[in-house]
Amino acid sequence: MENQLPSHIAITQMIFGFVPAKAIHIAANLNLADLIATEGPMTASQLAQKTGSHEESLYRVLRALCSNGIFEENAQGKIALTPMAECLQEDHPESMKAMAISAGGLFYKSYTELPYSVQTGKAGFEKALGMGPFDYLTKNPEEGKTFDRAMTNFHGGETQPMIDHYNFSTFDTVVDIGGGNGDVLSSVLTQNPGIKGVLFDMPAVVERAKANIANNGLTARCQLHGGNFFESVPSGDAYILRHIIHDWNDQDATAILNNCRKAMNPGAKVLVVEAVIPKGNEPHPFKWLDITMLMIGGKERTSDQFEQVFSKAGLRITRIIPITPAISIVEGVVIEK
């Protein structure tokens, strides 16, 4: 939709786009949506008292959020939930609370070094925080847990469309590379009872996933394998890499895919589940997320760029299957010599 605001006003709103992000971060950190959901609409004074905040300052933040449809002030002067504010609740099915906390905290700090990334092509996150994102999240486990929840909330809605659009039942063993807590693989195995699975991630991550796999009743059908995908991966018939290679530059992405190729059983397939960035000027949410990937040393890719990294890894793309308006499955097989 074309923006009807005068150009100088529209771009000014974008220039100060970090202000709403920080205000949403504050609302999430203070658990405002959860408090209102539990106790009903409250005045800014009541919310300030419950959160240990300065009343007038909190009201000013809330007034701004209300003007964007995040919360609303009713006729009694109480702050109430709106559909967007409901997404800041911890247990809402479409919760973005953890994302708001991570984006407005950890990633906000790293974005101070975006000029460095643009000038050098190197990861601004590492310059800002002193280490790469995965090392940082490991060494700061509470932020790591929040980030894990953010990724689950952000990408969780892709799992069922992925299963609906792709027939996993033809495989014997599906390996989820960087499978995290095992939610994705659990869904694949649950809906395809005739197949087995291997959850592959860093040893500490796999250890945390054991309870989740057991709770889903899949211990007998799912192996848990800790390791480093830059060294080797387990053998299998299908490899799910959901939002994995976008974390890495072309050289590292090629190395991950190459290790999959080396381990693949005959006839196996690689399934990269990520955004495929369209050409041209059309809006696409991952064109903006790509700036965050630039900050951590990764990359969202076009179809041509996927072709390049697949080919360097000895793989050939057989098809690209859209599963949501933003996400596709990039399917690849070994290049026959």
C-alpha positions, 0 to 999 in steps of 0.5 A: 500500500502506498504511503499517503504521508508526505515524503519528509514525514514518512522518512522521519518516522522511519528515521526514528523507528528505533523509538517504537522498538525500544518502547515495545521492548520496555513493555515486554520487559515490564510484563505489562501485557501479562499484568493486564491480561491477568488483572484487567485494564489498569491505570498507568499509576497502578502499572507503575506501582506493580512494575516499580516504574516512574508513573509519568514516564511510564504513562508517556511511553504507554501513550505513544504505544497506544497511538500505534495500536499497541495497548489502548487507553479507555474512557476510564483512563485505564490501559487495556489490551489490543490484538497487538498488545496481546502478542506481548503476553508470554503464553499467547499463541502468537507471542512476540514477547521474547522477540521484543526483549531480544531485539530491543536489548541484545540486538539493539546493542549490536546495531551500533556497529552496523556502519562497521559491517557496511564498511568492512563486510564483517560482523558488527555483532562481534565488534559490539559484544566482543564475540559472535552471537552463538558464543555470546548466547552460550555464555549468557544463558538467560539471554540465550533462553530468551533468544531460543523462545524468540526463534521458536515464536517467530518461526513456529508458524512455518512448521505445519506449512512445511509438513503440508507442502512436502512429503516426508513419508518417502524417507527412512531417516530425517536428520534435522541439522541445528534442530534446537529443542526438537519441535520441528523434528517432533512434528515431522515424526508425529505426522509421519509415523513410519520414519525415524529421526536424528536431532543434530545440534551442539552437545549442550543444546541436544542435552536440553532437547532430551526432555522435549523428545521424551515428552513427545513420546519419540525417544524410540524413533529419534536419535540425539546426536551432539556435534559440530556441523563444520566437522561432520553430520550423521548419515540420513535420507533427508536433511532439514536445515531450517534457518541455519545457513542464513546464519553464515557467510557463503564459505561457511554455508558451503562447508555445512552443505558439503558435510551434508553431501558427504554424509547423505545416503544414496538418493538423499535430499537436502531441504533448506527452509529459508526465505528466497529473496525476490529481485526488484523493489517489492517489499519482503520482510526478509530484506530487512531481516537480512540487515540483522544477518549482515550484523552477525555475519550471515546472509539471506539469499536470492535463488541465484545465490542459493544456486551458487552455494549449493553448486560449490557444495556439490549439490544441485537445486531440484526445486524451490517450494513456497510454503508461506508468503515469505518462506520456501523449501530449497530442495537439493540433491548430489550432483552426479559425476 
